[in-house]
């Protein structure tokens, strides 16, 4: 039975199987009912269950922007759905290209 028992961010994170940082973000964005009391975050188990039962469509991680950066799929991560910024992707692709061309010997003979 779900009650309005108060939970810390750590307890809410364990209930929702996420990190406490995710709980902070959800409370700050208003997606999860809760409050910041002093420097601690508090929510209820009823709010966590309501969040899980929310009928809104989930947002794809690769769709849109996060903190002003356009996100895209990571070429170096094997896990499907890993999202990184374009700046990081450019660095990773540059590193891969440099590694691929470093091992090749070039023939510079002319006729």
C-alpha positions as CSV (number, residue, x, y, z in Angstrom):
1,X,0.0,0.0,0.0
2,X,1.3,3.4,-1.0
3,X,1.3,6.1,1.7
4,X,2.6,9.7,1.8
5,X,5.7,8.6,3.7
6,X,8.5,11.2,3.2
7,X,11.6,9.9,1.5
8,X,15.1,11.3,1.1
9,X,16.6,11.6,-2.4
10,X,18.6,8.4,-1.8
11,X,15.5,6.4,-0.7
12,X,13.6,7.7,-3.7
13,X,16.5,6.8,-6.0
14,X,16.5,3.2,-4.7
15,X,12.7,3.0,-5.1
16,X,12.9,4.3,-8.7
17,X,16.2,2.5,-9.4
18,X,18.0,5.6,-10.5
19,X,20.7,7.8,-9.1
20,X,20.1,10.5,-6.5
21,X,21.3,13.0,-9.0
22,X,18.4,12.0,-11.3
23,X,16.0,12.6,-8.4
24,X,17.4,16.1,-7.9
25,X,16.9,16.8,-11.6
26,X,13.4,15.4,-11.6
27,X,12.4,17.5,-8.6
28,X,14.0,20.7,-9.9
29,X,12.2,20.2,-13.3
30,X,8.9,19.6,-11.7
31,X,8.5,16.1,-13.2
32,X,8.6,14.5,-9.7
33,X,6.7,16.1,-6.8
34,X,9.1,17.1,-4.1
35,X,10.8,19.9,-2.4
36,X,14.3,21.1,-1.5
37,X,14.4,21.7,2.3
38,X,17.5,23.5,3.1
39,X,20.1,21.6,1.1
40,X,18.3,18.3,1.1
41,X,15.7,17.0,-1.3
42,X,12.5,15.3,0.0
43,X,9.7,13.6,-1.9
44,X,7.1,10.9,-1.0
45,X,6.7,7.3,-2.1
46,X,3.2,8.3,-3.4
47,X,4.9,10.9,-5.7
48,X,7.4,8.3,-6.9
49,X,4.6,5.9,-7.8
50,X,2.6,8.7,-9.5
51,X,5.7,9.6,-11.5
52,X,6.0,6.0,-12.7
53,X,2.3,5.9,-13.7
54,X,2.5,9.2,-15.6
55,X,0.9,8.7,-19.0
56,X,3.2,11.2,-20.8
57,X,5.3,9.8,-23.6
58,X,8.9,9.2,-22.7
59,X,11.4,11.5,-24.4
60,X,14.1,9.8,-26.5
61,X,17.6,10.7,-25.2
62,X,18.9,11.5,-28.7
63,X,16.0,13.9,-29.5
64,X,16.5,17.6,-28.8
65,X,19.0,19.4,-26.8
66,X,20.5,19.2,-23.3
67,X,22.0,22.2,-21.7
68,X,22.3,24.0,-25.0
69,X,24.3,21.2,-26.8
70,X,22.9,19.1,-29.6
71,X,23.2,15.5,-28.7
72,X,24.1,12.5,-31.0
73,X,25.0,8.8,-30.8
74,X,28.5,8.0,-29.5
75,X,30.7,6.1,-32.0
76,X,33.0,4.7,-29.2
77,X,30.3,3.5,-26.9
78,X,29.0,0.0,-27.5
79,X,25.8,0.5,-25.5
80,X,22.8,1.4,-27.7
81,X,21.4,4.7,-26.8
82,X,24.5,6.3,-25.4
83,X,24.3,10.0,-26.2
84,X,27.1,12.6,-26.3
85,X,27.5,16.2,-27.4
86,X,28.6,17.0,-30.9
87,X,31.8,18.5,-29.5
88,X,32.7,15.2,-27.8
89,X,31.7,13.2,-30.9
90,X,34.0,15.4,-33.1
91,X,36.9,14.7,-30.7
92,X,36.2,10.9,-30.6
93,X,35.9,10.7,-34.4
94,X,39.2,12.7,-34.8
95,X,40.9,10.4,-32.3
96,X,39.7,7.3,-34.3
97,X,40.8,8.9,-37.6
98,X,44.3,9.7,-36.2
99,X,44.6,6.2,-34.8
100,X,43.6,4.7,-38.1
101,X,46.0,6.7,-40.2
102,X,48.9,6.5,-37.8
103,X,49.5,2.8,-38.4
104,X,49.5,3.0,-42.2
105,X,52.8,3.6,-44.0
106,X,52.5,5.9,-47.0
107,X,54.3,5.3,-50.2
108,X,55.8,8.6,-51.4
109,X,57.6,7.4,-54.6
110,X,57.1,9.3,-57.8
111,X,57.6,8.2,-61.3
